[in-house]
Amino acid sequence: MGKQIEIELVRSINGTPRWMRTVVRTLGLRRLHHRRLMPDNNAVRGMIKRVSHLVALRERES
């Protein structure tokens, strides 16, 4: 397995546009402080960039 990213939802999605809520849900984050391991690839990085003010990430080597 390659590198992975741990993503955590640190800010609420209340009051955000629908497309931001869709991106957060696509990343698999359901509630505040929910964490998820995702593969480190361009698609995931692009989604994180769109909602970077709502999430925190840590890189992990697996």
C-alpha positions in Angstrom: 0.0 0.0 0.0 1.1 3.5 -0.7 0.8 6.7 1.3 -2.4 7.5 3.0 -3.9 10.7 4.4 -5.9 11.0 7.6 -8.6 13.6 7.2 -10.6 15.1 10.1 -13.6 17.4 9.9 -12.8 20.3 12.2 -15.4 22.8 11.2 -19.1 22.5 10.8 -20.7 22.3 7.3 -23.7 24.2 8.5 -24.2 27.3 6.4 -21.9 26.2 3.6 -23.0 25.9 0.0 -24.4 22.6 -1.1 -21.3 21.7 -3.2 -19.1 22.0 -0.2 -21.3 19.6 1.8 -21.2 17.2 -1.1 -17.4 17.3 -1.2 -17.2 16.7 2.6 -19.6 13.8 2.3 -17.7 12.3 -0.7 -14.6 12.3 1.5 -16.6 10.1 3.9 -16.8 12.7 6.7 -20.2 12.6 8.5 -19.9 14.6 11.6 -17.6 17.0 13.5 -14.2 15.4 14.5 -14.9 12.4 12.3 -11.7 10.9 10.9 -11.1 8.9 7.7 -8.1 7.3 6.1 -8.0 8.0 2.3 -5.4 7.1 -0.3 -3.0 9.9 -1.2 -3.8 10.7 -4.8 -4.7 13.7 -7.0 -8.5 13.2 -6.7 -8.5 13.2 -2.9 -6.0 16.1 -2.8 -8.2 18.2 -5.1 -11.3 17.6 -2.9 -9.3 18.5 0.2 -8.1 21.7 -1.4 -11.7 22.8 -2.1 -12.7 22.4 1.6 -9.3 23.0 3.2 -10.8 25.5 5.7 -13.2 22.8 7.0 -10.7 19.8 7.4 -7.4 19.0 8.9 -5.1 16.4 7.5 -2.1 14.3 8.5 0.0 12.2 6.2 0.6 8.6 7.1 3.0 6.0 5.7 1.5 2.5 5.5 
